[in-house]
Amino acid sequence: MKLKMAKNSLFAVLLRSPWWYSLLIVVGFAIAARALLPEPYVVVGIMGAFPFVVIAAMSAWRQWKLPNPQKVSDALARAATMSWADFASTLEKAFTAQGYAVTRINSPAADLQLTKNGAVTLVSCKRWKAASHGVEALRALQQAQQAQGAQHAHYISLANVTDNARRFAQEHGMVLIASSELGALIVEVM
């Protein structure tokens, strides 16, 4: 059984926050332990902050590996001006860099097929420049996923999808890659 952290637990929130938030909690623990506990127990009180030290280290490591926000913004701006052929080539390079075998497919619902460790992922990205992304494109991708027996489906767009489309994707286990996620995906290959 794989353990999964609750999305809004304290540790999950701290992992998504700047790393120094966790260090502030550690300092708070140390000050409180020093002020409130008898001298022999101060060290034990400070040790209670150890999980927050671990969270700070994990958060710092994740944030250190993130691409520069300005580079991500520039990559998105360049993607908005690309032709379909250039954008598809950029995505192929990005997914190949992540270890996927990439195949272009000629389907109205999906544009790329990714394979990694035997798992197949269909990617729909031809409408990446559309101003609005609704449920119909996601429904077509989901039907193609079922028809081809793919384990995963990704939908890529520059703009965010509608709330109904987001709910549909969540209900069907689809991954939405938009705005900053798309920028982070393509920034290293542009």
Residue pairs with C-beta under 8 A, 6 or more apart in sequence:
5 11
5 12
6 12
11 51
11 55
14 21
14 22
14 25
14 52
14 55
14 56
14 59
15 55
15 58
15 59
15 62
16 59
17 59
18 59
18 63
19 56
19 57
19 59
19 60
19 63
20 56
21 59
22 52
22 53
22 55
22 56
22 59
23 52
23 53
23 56
25 49
25 52
26 49
26 52
26 53
26 56
29 45
29 46
29 48
29 49
29 52
30 46
30 49
32 45
33 41
33 42
33 44
33 45
33 46
33 48
34 42
34 45
34 46
36 45
37 44
37 45
66 184
67 183
67 184
67 187
67 188
71 187
72 180
72 183
72 184
72 187
73 183
75 183
75 186
75 187
75 190
76 158
76 179
76 180
76 182
76 183
78 190
79 87
79 90
79 128
79 158
79 182
79 183
79 186
79 190
80 129
80 158
82 90
84 126
87 125
87 128
88 104
88 111
88 112
88 125
90 186
90 189
90 190
91 102
91 112
91 123
91 125
91 156
91 185
91 186
92 102
92 104
92 112
93 189
94 185
94 186
94 188
94 189
95 102
95 112
95 114
95 123
96 102
97 188
97 189
98 116
99 116
100 114
100 115
100 116
100 121
101 114
101 115
101 116
102 112
102 113
102 114
103 112
103 113
103 114
103 115
104 111
104 112
104 113
105 111
105 112
105 113
105 122
107 144
108 140
109 122
109 124
109 137
109 140
109 141
109 143
109 144
110 122
110 123
110 124
110 141
110 144
110 145
110 148
110 153
111 123
111 124
111 125
111 126
112 122
112 123
112 125
113 120
113 121
113 122
113 123
113 148
113 150
114 120
114 121
114 122
114 123
114 154
115 121
119 151
119 152
120 148
120 149
120 150
120 151
120 152
121 150
121 151
121 152
121 153
121 154
122 141
122 144
122 145
122 148
122 150
122 152
122 153
122 154
123 153
123 154
123 155
123 156
124 137
124 140
124 141
124 153
124 154
124 155
124 156
125 155
125 156
125 157
127 133
127 137
127 157
128 156
128 157
128 158
128 182
129 158
130 157
130 159
131 159
132 159
132 162
133 155
133 157
133 159
133 160
133 161
133 162
133 165
133 178
134 161
134 162
134 164
134 165
135 162
135 164
135 165
135 168
137 155
137 165
138 155
138 161
138 165
138 168
138 169
138 172
138 174
139 168
141 153
141 155
141 174
142 153
142 168
142 172
142 174
144 150
144 153
145 152
145 153
145 174
152 173
152 174
152 175
153 172
153 173
153 174
153 175
154 174
154 175
154 176
154 177
155 161
155 169
155 174
155 175
155 176
155 177
156 177
156 178
156 182
157 176
157 177
157 178
157 182
158 178
158 179
158 182
159 178
159 179
160 166
160 178
160 179
161 169
161 176
161 178
165 176
166 176
168 174
169 175
169 176
177 185
